[in-house]
Amino acid sequence: MRPPSYKAVVEEFAASIRAGTLPAGTRLPTHRDLARERRIALATATRVYAELAAMGLVVGERGRGMFVRVQSGYDGLEPSRALPVPRVADLSFNQPLGEGQADRLRQALHALSVSGEIEALLRQDPPGGRLHERAAVATYLLERGIDTAPANVLLTSGAQQALDSVLRSLTRPGDVLAVDALSYPGIKLLASAHGLDLAPIPVMATGPDLAALDRLCCTRPVRAIYAIPTLHNPLGWVLDQERRDRLVSIARSHDCLIVEDGTYAFLESSPPPPLRTLAPERTCYIAGLSKNVAPGLRFGFAVLPGHHVETVTRSLRMAAWGAPGLITALATGWLADGTVARWEEDRRGDAAARQDIARAALAGMHLTAHPISYMVWLSLEPHQRPDHVAALLAEAGILVSTADAFATGTHRPRALRLALATPPRDELGTVLQRLRDVIDAIPP
């Protein structure tokens, strides 16, 4: 009998998994056993499992083997948000809001309605914003250690649009983008959309493995490096001055663009200088107001080297032009009158308090987190598969993110990312205790 092609083996496994014949948690044959049983080459067996993993049907665990994944949909890059029971808490996404913000919004909208030419808010702003609005952002950024001309600032509809516009206009399909092995999930979506080749950099407790980054740049034509040096998502690190200098040196040596994500940087009150300050000629700094003001305020910005401004502006014009006039007026007004700075100070206090609650509720578990942040990276025990844990927590009404969402390479750590900002603070301890009870009840 002719040995089956690898596609036939993939389809057979996929059908069995979807039909429940191979239930979640089933340990599959080793690569060598599969090759022997199906009379295929070892490389072909590896290809079979790689395709099944890409389909979200199996997951490999280092040192333990290959397992059928839970198919509930509560793990991965785009987890389901429809729980089988009434929702207890959403720990999958940070939506920080503070007391009094709704009243402040009413006041700001009223002030806009009675001041100036209200009709101006109905007109289309130029792509990237008007110069005086860009100047408000440039002034605000001085507190973050970034001294830039307003002309180098482009306003966008959220930080994600800023990141999209930079990658869309300054890279080409097939370009290599160096990125931490665990990083912001949005970078994976954008890399896929723009045909970029993600090259994962191994991560350590204090930051990316910069020696590995240097080796990568020596062996492959890296076009850009995506970095989160201050309050990394999801690991919470803040790179020290030496590591920042080293990263910039590598980028200059290999002529790489740096894309610096400063979304959570406001939570660190006195970090080292941003990469943008160390290498302004090659760094695009991206941030917004979703975490320090409100997630529904879709206002972001990109600070660019002067020679890239025109190119990215054209990209904005082709997409959505930038932030809407009404949102821009609200955001720049709050930047100018100190409202954003006050809310950032409140956020720092809130984040520190939530970290204290998390450390108390999850004491003895394997946690990685910055002491003033809205994230906890929770490493699981060898018998606790992230997809299975996420499904059990969903049954208890708790949404979490698995490591799959953040992994940019093939290795998926056995871990969860817990977002602490969304539940009411006085309920967070109870939620985390419930989460712990579910995880601790999983038998070895």
Secondary structure, 3 states (H helix, E strand, C coil): CCCCCHHHHHHHHHHHHHHCCCCCCCECCCHHHHHHHHCCCHHHHHHHHHHHHHCCCEEEECCCEEEECCCCCCCCCCCCCCCCCCCCEECCCCCCCCCCHHHHHHHHHHHHHHCCCHHHHHCCCCCCCCHHHHHHHHHHHHHHCCCCCHHHEEEECCHHHHHHHHHHHHCCCCCEEEEECECCHHHHHHHHHCCCEEEEECEECCEECHHHHHHHHHHCCEEEEEECCECCCCCCCECCHHHHHHHHHHHHHCCCEEEEECCCHHHCCCCCCCHHHHCCCCEEEEEECCCCCCCCCCCEEEECCHHHHHHHHHHHHHCCCCCCHHHHHHHHHHHHCCHHHHHHHHHHHHHHHHHHHHHHHCCCCEEECCCCCCEEEEECCCCCCHHHHHHHHHHCCEECEEHHHCECCCCCCCEEEEECCCCCHHHHHHHHHHHHHHHHCCCC
